[in-house]
């Protein structure tokens, strides 16, 4: 299966990526999901059942395993990564800004190999992971909204 690239439009309310568009999307399992043998691994979404909160992720040479959308991460869009790099240039440790720029370039190449390299880069850097990724449930706007009023 060919890896898809994250193409969602950032809006103030939702990221508005359609659930059907997630098949084939490259994701990273949460690096702190200690209960899984796939902690921090990179895979492709094979199937989705959002009602049951089960997303099937295939890993190279292994069987498909199910995860919650809350435990899967995707890279932010190229534009967002570039904006973050500019922000971090002036206020943070310079390597973070350089790595964010590198991630943006790798994702912009639209090559599955380059996208895999981008995910590998964030596997070993918790700060970079925190800044450069977003949870899948946030992209799909699966988080329950709080009711206000009656």
Order of alpha helices (4+ residues) and beta strands (2+ residues): beta-beta-beta-beta-beta-alpha-alpha-alpha-alpha-beta-alpha
